Amino acid sequence: MFVHKKLKINMKKIAVLALFIAFAAASCSTESKTEEAKEEQLAEVYACPMHPEITGIKGDTCSICHMDLTLKGEEMHGDHMDSTMSH
């Protein structure tokens, strides 16, 4: 009977430990995804097409002309616009 109680107590400890490890693992994976999302957002630089010195994040607007900021590299460059206009 003593061995049975000891085994039962050890099984409870193992179950509690397993739940703790599961929660810790789930928490770590959620934090790493959040960290990755933050890093991606910081890597994406948005700028005003008319005022490239004004930068921000997705959804921001230019403080000068209030245009939506576009992902840097997506805005049309002056010489590209000239070549398409001349045809």
Secondary structure, 3 states (H helix, E strand, C coil): CHHHHHHHHHHHHHHHHHHHHHHHHHHHHHHHHHHHHHHHHHHCCEECCCCCCCEECCCCECCCCCCECEECCCCCCHHHHHHHHCC
